[in-house]
Amino acid sequence: MRVMRTFREQFVDRVEAFLAQSGMRPTDFGRESMGDPSFITHLRRGRSPSLDTADRVNAFIERLESEQAKRVRGG
């Protein structure tokens, strides 16, 4: 039987994948996305983000990924 992953697990996986791909330091990510340099540390220790926090972080990731894609395409 396959157990569905929780929202928190999916969210943390997305953030961790972004950090690995981008090379951004966790403290910089937390500071720039949430104004909290300890944000990633708290997530890694089990903090569950609110939906508003997740929306804000996802928008931050999407913006940076979009900017990176534009640079790669030369735009």
PDB file of N, CA, C and O in Angstrom:
ATOM      1  N   MET A   1       0.836  -1.179   0.000  1.00  0.00           N
ATOM      2  CA  MET A   1       0.000   0.000   0.000  1.00  0.00           C
ATOM      3  C   MET A   1       0.890   1.255   0.000  1.00  0.00           C
ATOM      4  O   MET A   1       1.804   1.374   0.816  1.00  0.00           O
ATOM      5  N   ARG A   2       0.620   2.159  -0.896  1.00  0.00           N
ATOM      6  CA  ARG A   2       1.408   3.393  -1.019  1.00  0.00           C
ATOM      7  C   ARG A   2       0.767   4.482  -0.165  1.00  0.00           C
ATOM      8  O   ARG A   2      -0.418   4.789  -0.294  1.00  0.00           O
ATOM      9  N   VAL A   3       1.571   5.041   0.692  1.00  0.00           N
ATOM     10  CA  VAL A   3       1.082   6.110   1.549  1.00  0.00           C
ATOM     11  C   VAL A   3       1.370   7.440   0.855  1.00  0.00           C
ATOM     12  O   VAL A   3       2.473   7.674   0.362  1.00  0.00           O
ATOM     13  N   MET A   4       0.363   8.297   0.828  1.00  0.00           N
ATOM     14  CA  MET A   4       0.527   9.600   0.216  1.00  0.00           C
ATOM     15  C   MET A   4       1.423  10.474   1.094  1.00  0.00           C
ATOM     16  O   MET A   4       1.281  10.504   2.316  1.00  0.00           O
ATOM     17  N   ARG A   5       2.343  11.179   0.445  1.00  0.00           N
ATOM     18  CA  ARG A   5       3.220  12.076   1.188  1.00  0.00           C
ATOM     19  C   ARG A   5       2.428  13.292   1.656  1.00  0.00           C
ATOM     20  O   ARG A   5       1.495  13.743   0.992  1.00  0.00           O
ATOM     21  N   THR A   6       2.819  13.800   2.798  1.00  0.00           N
ATOM     22  CA  THR A   6       2.119  14.958   3.344  1.00  0.00           C
ATOM     23  C   THR A   6       2.499  16.212   2.569  1.00  0.00           C
ATOM     24  O   THR A   6       3.501  16.246   1.854  1.00  0.00           O
ATOM     25  N   PHE A   7       1.678  17.234   2.729  1.00  0.00           N
ATOM     26  CA  PHE A   7       1.972  18.522   2.119  1.00  0.00           C
ATOM     27  C   PHE A   7       3.328  19.017   2.586  1.00  0.00           C
ATOM     28  O   PHE A   7       4.120  19.505   1.780  1.00  0.00           O
ATOM     29  N   ARG A   8       3.606  18.899   3.880  1.00  0.00           N
ATOM     30  CA  ARG A   8       4.875  19.352   4.432  1.00  0.00           C
ATOM     31  C   ARG A   8       6.039  18.644   3.765  1.00  0.00           C
ATOM     32  O   ARG A   8       7.021  19.288   3.396  1.00  0.00           O
ATOM     33  N   GLU A   9       5.949  17.319   3.604  1.00  0.00           N
ATOM     34  CA  GLU A   9       7.022  16.561   2.962  1.00  0.00           C
ATOM     35  C   GLU A   9       7.241  17.025   1.516  1.00  0.00           C
ATOM     36  O   GLU A   9       8.379  17.192   1.077  1.00  0.00           O
ATOM     37  N   GLN A  10       6.163  17.227   0.796  1.00  0.00           N
ATOM     38  CA  GLN A  10       6.265  17.687  -0.591  1.00  0.00           C
ATOM     39  C   GLN A  10       6.894  19.082  -0.658  1.00  0.00           C
ATOM     40  O   GLN A  10       7.734  19.357  -1.516  1.00  0.00           O
ATOM     41  N   PHE A  11       6.477  19.944   0.251  1.00  0.00           N
ATOM     42  CA  PHE A  11       6.997  21.307   0.290  1.00  0.00           C
ATOM     43  C   PHE A  11       8.490  21.315   0.607  1.00  0.00           C
ATOM     44  O   PHE A  11       9.266  21.991  -0.070  1.00  0.00           O
ATOM     45  N   VAL A  12       8.891  20.572   1.624  1.00  0.00           N
ATOM     46  CA  VAL A  12      10.306  20.511   2.012  1.00  0.00           C
ATOM     47  C   VAL A  12      11.135  19.937   0.864  1.00  0.00           C
ATOM     48  O   VAL A  12      12.230  20.426   0.585  1.00  0.00           O
ATOM     49  N   ASP A  13      10.621  18.906   0.200  1.00  0.00           N
ATOM     50  CA  ASP A  13      11.340  18.330  -0.940  1.00  0.00           C
ATOM     51  C   ASP A  13      11.544  19.365  -2.043  1.00  0.00           C
ATOM     52  O   ASP A  13      12.618  19.429  -2.640  1.00  0.00           O
ATOM     53  N   ARG A  14      10.530  20.169  -2.315  1.00  0.00           N
ATOM     54  CA  ARG A  14      10.647  21.212  -3.351  1.00  0.00           C
ATOM     55  C   ARG A  14      11.698  22.243  -2.963  1.00  0.00           C
ATOM     56  O   ARG A  14      12.525  22.632  -3.788  1.00  0.00           O
ATOM     57  N   VAL A  15      11.667  22.681  -1.720  1.00  0.00           N
ATOM     58  CA  VAL A  15      12.635  23.667  -1.247  1.00  0.00           C
ATOM     59  C   VAL A  15      14.046  23.088  -1.285  1.00  0.00           C
ATOM     60  O   VAL A  15      14.971  23.751  -1.756  1.00  0.00           O
ATOM     61  N   GLU A  16      14.221  21.875  -0.803  1.00  0.00           N
ATOM     62  CA  GLU A  16      15.543  21.245  -0.794  1.00  0.00           C
ATOM     63  C   GLU A  16      16.063  21.049  -2.218  1.00  0.00           C
ATOM     64  O   GLU A  16      17.251  21.246  -2.472  1.00  0.00           O
ATOM     65  N   ALA A  17      15.192  20.664  -3.146  1.00  0.00           N
ATOM     66  CA  ALA A  17      15.602  20.494  -4.542  1.00  0.00           C
ATOM     67  C   ALA A  17      16.046  21.836  -5.119  1.00  0.00           C
ATOM     68  O   ALA A  17      17.044  21.909  -5.837  1.00  0.00           O
ATOM     69  N   PHE A  18      15.309  22.884  -4.807  1.00  0.00           N
ATOM     70  CA  PHE A  18      15.688  24.214  -5.287  1.00  0.00           C
ATOM     71  C   PHE A  18      17.043  24.623  -4.727  1.00  0.00           C
ATOM     72  O   PHE A  18      17.888  25.133  -5.463  1.00  0.00           O
ATOM     73  N   LEU A  19      17.258  24.408  -3.448  1.00  0.00           N
ATOM     74  CA  LEU A  19      18.536  24.769  -2.838  1.00  0.00           C
ATOM     75  C   LEU A  19      19.682  24.011  -3.499  1.00  0.00           C
ATOM     76  O   LEU A  19      20.729  24.594  -3.782  1.00  0.00           O
ATOM     77  N   ALA A  20      19.492  22.717  -3.747  1.00  0.00           N
ATOM     78  CA  ALA A  20      20.540  21.909  -4.379  1.00  0.00           C
ATOM     79  C   ALA A  20      20.814  22.381  -5.801  1.00  0.00           C
ATOM     80  O   ALA A  20      21.969  22.472  -6.215  1.00  0.00           O
ATOM     81  N   GLN A  21      19.763  22.679  -6.542  1.00  0.00           N
ATOM     82  CA  GLN A  21      19.905  23.089  -7.938  1.00  0.00           C
ATOM     83  C   GLN A  21      20.508  24.476  -8.061  1.00  0.00           C
ATOM     84  O   GLN A  21      21.335  24.726  -8.938  1.00  0.00           O
ATOM     85  N   SER A  22      20.098  25.369  -7.189  1.00  0.00           N
ATOM     86  CA  SER A  22      20.520  26.766  -7.306  1.00  0.00           C
ATOM     87  C   SER A  22      21.854  27.051  -6.626  1.00  0.00           C
ATOM     88  O   SER A  22      22.556  27.991  -6.999  1.00  0.00           O
ATOM     89  N   GLY A  23      22.201  26.248  -5.638  1.00  0.00           N
ATOM     90  CA  GLY A  23      23.407  26.517  -4.868  1.00  0.00           C
ATOM     91  C   GLY A  23      23.226  27.620  -3.838  1.00  0.00           C
ATOM     92  O   GLY A  23      24.192  28.047  -3.204  1.00  0.00           O
ATOM     93  N   MET A  24      21.994  28.084  -3.668  1.00  0.00           N
ATOM     94  CA  MET A  24      21.715  29.147  -2.694  1.00  0.00           C
ATOM     95  C   MET A  24      21.882  28.595  -1.272  1.00  0.00           C
ATOM     96  O   MET A  24      21.459  27.479  -0.969  1.00  0.00           O
ATOM     97  N   ARG A  25      22.496  29.388  -0.427  1.00  0.00           N
ATOM     98  CA  ARG A  25      22.643  28.975   0.973  1.00  0.00           C
ATOM     99  C   ARG A  25      21.291  29.024   1.674  1.00  0.00           C
ATOM    100  O   ARG A  25      20.486  29.917   1.411  1.00  0.00           O
ATOM    101  N   PRO A  26      21.040  28.071   2.564  1.00  0.00           N
ATOM    102  CA  PRO A  26      19.754  28.052   3.282  1.00  0.00           C
ATOM    103  C   PRO A  26      19.444  29.354   4.015  1.00  0.00           C
ATOM    104  O   PRO A  26      18.296  29.798   4.019  1.00  0.00           O
ATOM    105  N   THR A  27      20.446  29.971   4.633  1.00  0.00           N
ATOM    106  CA  THR A  27      20.182  31.220   5.352  1.00  0.00           C
ATOM    107  C   THR A  27      19.798  32.343   4.393  1.00  0.00           C
ATOM    108  O   THR A  27      18.932  33.161   4.705  1.00  0.00           O
ATOM    109  N   ASP A  28      20.443  32.381   3.223  1.00  0.00           N
ATOM    110  CA  ASP A  28      20.093  33.395   2.220  1.00  0.00           C
ATOM    111  C   ASP A  28      18.677  33.158   1.698  1.00  0.00           C
ATOM    112  O   ASP A  28      17.906  34.101   1.522  1.00  0.00           O
ATOM    113  N   PHE A  29      18.346  31.896   1.454  1.00  0.00           N
ATOM    114  CA  PHE A  29      17.007  31.562   0.981  1.00  0.00           C
ATOM    115  C   PHE A  29      15.957  32.028   1.989  1.00  0.00           C
ATOM    116  O   PHE A  29      14.980  32.679   1.620  1.00  0.00           O
ATOM    117  N   GLY A  30      16.161  31.696   3.247  1.00  0.00           N
ATOM    118  CA  GLY A  30      15.209  32.081   4.280  1.00  0.00           C
ATOM    119  C   GLY A  30      15.076  33.583   4.413  1.00  0.00           C
ATOM    120  O   GLY A  30      13.972  34.110   4.552  1.00  0.00           O
ATOM    121  N   ARG A  31      16.200  34.266   4.371  1.00  0.00           N
ATOM    122  CA  ARG A  31      16.198  35.723   4.505  1.00  0.00           C
ATOM    123  C   ARG A  31      15.477  36.375   3.322  1.00  0.00           C
ATOM    124  O   ARG A  31      14.663  37.279   3.510  1.00  0.00           O
ATOM    125  N   GLU A  32      15.779  35.912   2.100  1.00  0.00           N
ATOM    126  CA  GLU A  32      15.201  36.530   0.913  1.00  0.00           C
ATOM    127  C   GLU A  32      13.728  36.157   0.694  1.00  0.00           C
ATOM    128  O   GLU A  32      12.944  36.982   0.225  1.00  0.00           O
ATOM    129  N   SER A  33      13.357  34.933   1.028  1.00  0.00           N
ATOM    130  CA  SER A  33      11.980  34.507   0.776  1.00  0.00           C
ATOM    131  C   SER A  33      11.017  34.868   1.899  1.00  0.00           C
ATOM    132  O   SER A  33       9.851  35.174   1.651  1.00  0.00           O
ATOM    133  N   MET A  34      11.512  34.831   3.141  1.00  0.00           N
ATOM    134  CA  MET A  34      10.623  35.013   4.294  1.00  0.00           C
ATOM    135  C   MET A  34      11.090  36.066   5.290  1.00  0.00           C
ATOM    136  O   MET A  34      10.385  36.366   6.254  1.00  0.00           O
ATOM    137  N   GLY A  35      12.270  36.625   5.063  1.00  0.00           N
ATOM    138  CA  GLY A  35      12.810  37.567   6.035  1.00  0.00           C
ATOM    139  C   GLY A  35      13.276  36.873   7.304  1.00  0.00           C
ATOM    140  O   GLY A  35      13.379  37.502   8.357  1.00  0.00           O
ATOM    141  N   ASP A  36      13.562  35.557   7.206  1.00  0.00           N
ATOM    142  CA  ASP A  36      13.935  34.755   8.367  1.00  0.00           C
ATOM    143  C   ASP A  36      15.093  33.833   7.990  1.00  0.00           C
ATOM    144  O   ASP A  36      14.869  32.801   7.357  1.00  0.00           O
ATOM    145  N   PRO A  37      16.328  34.182   8.366  1.00  0.00           N
ATOM    146  CA  PRO A  37      17.464  33.334   8.000  1.00  0.00           C
ATOM    147  C   PRO A  37      17.413  31.926   8.603  1.00  0.00           C
ATOM    148  O   PRO A  37      18.129  31.036   8.146  1.00  0.00           O
ATOM    149  N   SER A  38      16.590  31.721   9.603  1.00  0.00           N
ATOM    150  CA  SER A  38      16.463  30.393  10.236  1.00  0.00           C
ATOM    151  C   SER A  38      15.317  29.563   9.655  1.00  0.00           C
ATOM    152  O   SER A  38      15.038  28.467  10.140  1.00  0.00           O
ATOM    153  N   PHE A  39      14.661  30.074   8.633  1.00  0.00           N
ATOM    154  CA  PHE A  39      13.488  29.403   8.069  1.00  0.00           C
ATOM    155  C   PHE A  39      13.782  27.948   7.676  1.00  0.00           C
ATOM    156  O   PHE A  39      13.020  27.052   8.039  1.00  0.00           O
ATOM    157  N   ILE A  40      14.873  27.702   6.944  1.00  0.00           N
ATOM    158  CA  ILE A  40      15.197  26.347   6.498  1.00  0.00           C
ATOM    159  C   ILE A  40      15.546  25.449   7.678  1.00  0.00           C
ATOM    160  O   ILE A  40      15.141  24.287   7.716  1.00  0.00           O
ATOM    161  N   THR A  41      16.287  25.974   8.631  1.00  0.00           N
ATOM    162  CA  THR A  41      16.615  25.193   9.830  1.00  0.00           C
ATOM    163  C   THR A  41      15.342  24.737  10.522  1.00  0.00           C
ATOM    164  O   THR A  41      15.237  23.581  10.931  1.00  0.00           O
ATOM    165  N   HIS A  42      14.378  25.631  10.657  1.00  0.00           N
ATOM    166  CA  HIS A  42      13.117  25.278  11.303  1.00  0.00           C
ATOM    167  C   HIS A  42      12.352  24.239  10.488  1.00  0.00           C
ATOM    168  O   HIS A  42      11.774  23.312  11.055  1.00  0.00           O
ATOM    169  N   LEU A  43      12.343  24.385   9.159  1.00  0.00           N
ATOM    170  CA  LEU A  43      11.683  23.378   8.318  1.00  0.00           C
ATOM    171  C   LEU A  43      12.329  22.015   8.501  1.00  0.00           C
ATOM    172  O   LEU A  43      11.640  21.005   8.649  1.00  0.00           O
ATOM    173  N   ARG A  44      13.637  21.993   8.491  1.00  0.00           N
ATOM    174  CA  ARG A  44      14.372  20.729   8.627  1.00  0.00           C
ATOM    175  C   ARG A  44      14.153  20.085   9.984  1.00  0.00           C
ATOM    176  O   ARG A  44      14.302  18.872  10.133  1.00  0.00           O
ATOM    177  N   ARG A  45      13.804  20.885  10.962  1.00  0.00           N
ATOM    178  CA  ARG A  45      13.539  20.353  12.305  1.00  0.00           C
ATOM    179  C   ARG A  45      12.072  19.998  12.517  1.00  0.00           C
ATOM    180  O   ARG A  45      11.672  19.622  13.618  1.00  0.00           O
ATOM    181  N   GLY A  46      11.271  20.118  11.456  1.00  0.00           N
ATOM    182  CA  GLY A  46       9.901  19.649  11.549  1.00  0.00           C
ATOM    183  C   GLY A  46       8.818  20.702  11.508  1.00  0.00           C
ATOM    184  O   GLY A  46       7.636  20.367  11.587  1.00  0.00           O
ATOM    185  N   ARG A  47       9.182  21.960  11.388  1.00  0.00           N
ATOM    186  CA  ARG A  47       8.168  23.022  11.330  1.00  0.00           C
ATOM    187  C   ARG A  47       7.264  22.808  10.113  1.00  0.00           C
ATOM    188  O   ARG A  47       7.745  22.515   9.018  1.00  0.00           O
ATOM    189  N   SER A  48       5.979  22.955  10.311  1.00  0.00           N
ATOM    190  CA  SER A  48       5.015  22.863   9.218  1.00  0.00           C
ATOM    191  C   SER A  48       4.630  24.274   8.792  1.00  0.00           C
ATOM    192  O   SER A  48       4.156  25.063   9.608  1.00  0.00           O
ATOM    193  N   PRO A  49       4.832  24.592   7.521  1.00  0.00           N
ATOM    194  CA  PRO A  49       4.496  25.940   7.064  1.00  0.00           C
ATOM    195  C   PRO A  49       2.992  26.119   6.924  1.00  0.00           C
ATOM    196  O   PRO A  49       2.263  25.168   6.644  1.00  0.00           O
ATOM    197  N   SER A  50       2.542  27.345   7.123  1.00  0.00           N
ATOM    198  CA  SER A  50       1.137  27.648   6.825  1.00  0.00           C
ATOM    199  C   SER A  50       0.986  27.680   5.308  1.00  0.00           C
ATOM    200  O   SER A  50       1.977  27.728   4.579  1.00  0.00           O
ATOM    201  N   LEU A  51      -0.240  27.654   4.846  1.00  0.00           N
ATOM    202  CA  LEU A  51      -0.476  27.727   3.404  1.00  0.00           C
ATOM    203  C   LEU A  51       0.011  29.055   2.844  1.00  0.00           C
ATOM    204  O   LEU A  51       0.552  29.098   1.739  1.00  0.00           O
ATOM    205  N   ASP A  52      -0.173  30.137   3.589  1.00  0.00           N
ATOM    206  CA  ASP A  52       0.322  31.442   3.144  1.00  0.00           C
ATOM    207  C   ASP A  52       1.843  31.439   3.007  1.00  0.00           C
ATOM    208  O   ASP A  52       2.383  31.982   2.043  1.00  0.00           O
ATOM    209  N   THR A  53       2.525  30.834   3.959  1.00  0.00           N
ATOM    210  CA  THR A  53       3.981  30.743   3.893  1.00  0.00           C
ATOM    211  C   THR A  53       4.401  29.918   2.685  1.00  0.00           C
ATOM    212  O   THR A  53       5.306  30.310   1.948  1.00  0.00           O
ATOM    213  N   ALA A  54       3.753  28.784   2.478  1.00  0.00           N
ATOM    214  CA  ALA A  54       4.083  27.936   1.331  1.00  0.00           C
ATOM    215  C   ALA A  54       3.853  28.683   0.024  1.00  0.00           C
ATOM    216  O   ALA A  54       4.668  28.588  -0.894  1.00  0.00           O
ATOM    217  N   ASP A  55       2.755  29.423  -0.070  1.00  0.00           N
ATOM    218  CA  ASP A  55       2.481  30.208  -1.278  1.00  0.00           C
ATOM    219  C   ASP A  55       3.581  31.237  -1.510  1.00  0.00           C
ATOM    220  O   ASP A  55       4.041  31.422  -2.637  1.00  0.00           O
ATOM    221  N   ARG A  56       3.988  31.888  -0.464  1.00  0.00           N
ATOM    222  CA  ARG A  56       5.028  32.919  -0.571  1.00  0.00           C
ATOM    223  C   ARG A  56       6.366  32.313  -1.012  1.00  0.00           C
ATOM    224  O   ARG A  56       7.051  32.867  -1.872  1.00  0.00           O
ATOM    225  N   VAL A  57       6.728  31.184  -0.423  1.00  0.00           N
ATOM    226  CA  VAL A  57       7.982  30.520  -0.767  1.00  0.00           C
ATOM    227  C   VAL A  57       7.923  29.978  -2.195  1.00  0.00           C
ATOM    228  O   VAL A  57       8.884  30.121  -2.951  1.00  0.00           O
ATOM    229  N   ASN A  58       6.806  29.359  -2.568  1.00  0.00           N
ATOM    230  CA  ASN A  58       6.670  28.840  -3.931  1.00  0.00           C
ATOM    231  C   ASN A  58       6.755  29.966  -4.961  1.00  0.00           C
ATOM    232  O   ASN A  58       7.364  29.789  -6.016  1.00  0.00           O
ATOM    233  N   ALA A  59       6.157  31.107  -4.672  1.00  0.00           N
ATOM    234  CA  ALA A  59       6.231  32.248  -5.588  1.00  0.00           C
ATOM    235  C   ALA A  59       7.680  32.732  -5.708  1.00  0.00           C
ATOM    236  O   ALA A  59       8.125  33.091  -6.798  1.00  0.00           O
ATOM    237  N   PHE A  60       8.406  32.741  -4.605  1.00  0.00           N
ATOM    238  CA  PHE A  60       9.812  33.139  -4.610  1.00  0.00           C
ATOM    239  C   PHE A  60      10.624  32.189  -5.492  1.00  0.00           C
ATOM    240  O   PHE A  60      11.411  32.633  -6.328  1.00  0.00           O
ATOM    241  N   ILE A  61      10.432  30.880  -5.303  1.00  0.00           N
ATOM    242  CA  ILE A  61      11.150  29.880  -6.104  1.00  0.00           C
ATOM    243  C   ILE A  61      10.804  30.037  -7.583  1.00  0.00           C
ATOM    244  O   ILE A  61      11.692  30.034  -8.436  1.00  0.00           O
ATOM    245  N   GLU A  62       9.524  30.173  -7.882  1.00  0.00           N
ATOM    246  CA  GLU A  62       9.097  30.308  -9.282  1.00  0.00           C
ATOM    247  C   GLU A  62       9.686  31.554  -9.926  1.00  0.00           C
ATOM    248  O   GLU A  62      10.077  31.524 -11.093  1.00  0.00           O
ATOM    249  N   ARG A  63       9.752  32.640  -9.182  1.00  0.00           N
ATOM    250  CA  ARG A  63      10.327  33.873  -9.716  1.00  0.00           C
ATOM    251  C   ARG A  63      11.804  33.681 -10.044  1.00  0.00           C
ATOM    252  O   ARG A  63      12.258  34.076 -11.118  1.00  0.00           O
ATOM    253  N   LEU A  64      12.554  33.079  -9.127  1.00  0.00           N
ATOM    254  CA  LEU A  64      13.976  32.869  -9.374  1.00  0.00           C
ATOM    255  C   LEU A  64      14.209  31.887 -10.518  1.00  0.00           C
ATOM    256  O   LEU A  64      15.117  32.078 -11.326  1.00  0.00           O
ATOM    257  N   GLU A  65      13.394  30.837 -10.589  1.00  0.00           N
ATOM    258  CA  GLU A  65      13.531  29.884 -11.690  1.00  0.00           C
ATOM    259  C   GLU A  65      13.217  30.551 -13.028  1.00  0.00           C
ATOM    260  O   GLU A  65      13.884  30.282 -14.027  1.00  0.00           O
ATOM    261  N   SER A  66      12.220  31.406 -13.050  1.00  0.00           N
ATOM    262  CA  SER A  66      11.857  32.126 -14.268  1.00  0.00           C
ATOM    263  C   SER A  66      12.982  33.066 -14.691  1.00  0.00           C
ATOM    264  O   SER A  66      13.323  33.137 -15.871  1.00  0.00           O
ATOM    265  N   GLU A  67      13.552  33.780 -13.737  1.00  0.00           N
ATOM    266  CA  GLU A  67      14.670  34.683 -14.030  1.00  0.00           C
ATOM    267  C   GLU A  67      15.862  33.908 -14.579  1.00  0.00           C
ATOM    268  O   GLU A  67      16.522  34.358 -15.515  1.00  0.00           O
ATOM    269  N   GLN A  68      16.133  32.753 -14.001  1.00  0.00           N
ATOM    270  CA  GLN A  68      17.253  31.907 -14.460  1.00  0.00           C
ATOM    271  C   GLN A  68      16.981  31.413 -15.881  1.00  0.00           C
ATOM    272  O   GLN A  68      17.890  31.410 -16.711  1.00  0.00           O
ATOM    273  N   ALA A  69      15.761  31.001 -16.171  1.00  0.00           N
ATOM    274  CA  ALA A  69      15.418  30.520 -17.505  1.00  0.00           C
ATOM    275  C   ALA A  69      15.583  31.636 -18.539  1.00  0.00           C
ATOM    276  O   ALA A  69      16.056  31.389 -19.648  1.00  0.00           O
ATOM    277  N   LYS A  70      15.201  32.843 -18.185  1.00  0.00           N
ATOM    278  CA  LYS A  70      15.362  33.984 -19.103  1.00  0.00           C
ATOM    279  C   LYS A  70      16.835  34.251 -19.387  1.00  0.00           C
ATOM    280  O   LYS A  70      17.207  34.548 -20.523  1.00  0.00           O
ATOM    281  N   ARG A  71      17.678  34.145 -18.353  1.00  0.00           N
ATOM    282  CA  ARG A  71      19.115  34.368 -18.553  1.00  0.00           C
ATOM    283  C   ARG A  71      19.704  33.290 -19.464  1.00  0.00           C
ATOM    284  O   ARG A  71      20.544  33.581 -20.315  1.00  0.00           O
ATOM    285  N   VAL A  72      19.264  32.063 -19.284  1.00  0.00           N
ATOM    286  CA  VAL A  72      19.768  30.952 -20.093  1.00  0.00           C
ATOM    287  C   VAL A  72      19.361  31.148 -21.555  1.00  0.00           C
ATOM    288  O   VAL A  72      20.144  30.869 -22.463  1.00  0.00           O
ATOM    289  N   ARG A  73      18.135  31.627 -21.779  1.00  0.00           N
ATOM    290  CA  ARG A  73      17.640  31.848 -23.145  1.00  0.00           C
ATOM    291  C   ARG A  73      18.183  33.135 -23.745  1.00  0.00           C
ATOM    292  O   ARG A  73      17.990  33.405 -24.931  1.00  0.00           O
ATOM    293  N   GLY A  74      18.856  33.921 -22.930  1.00  0.00           N
ATOM    294  CA  GLY A  74      19.409  35.163 -23.431  1.00  0.00           C
ATOM    295  C   GLY A  74      18.431  36.311 -23.430  1.00  0.00           C
ATOM    296  O   GLY A  74      18.605  37.284 -24.165  1.00  0.00           O
ATOM    297  N   GLY A  75      17.387  36.206 -22.599  1.00  0.00           N
ATOM    298  CA  GLY A  75      16.361  37.249 -22.572  1.00  0.00           C
ATOM    299  C   GLY A  75      16.488  38.093 -21.428  1.00  0.00           C
ATOM    300  O   GLY A  75      15.699  39.023 -21.257  1.00  0.00           O
TER     301      GLY A  75
END
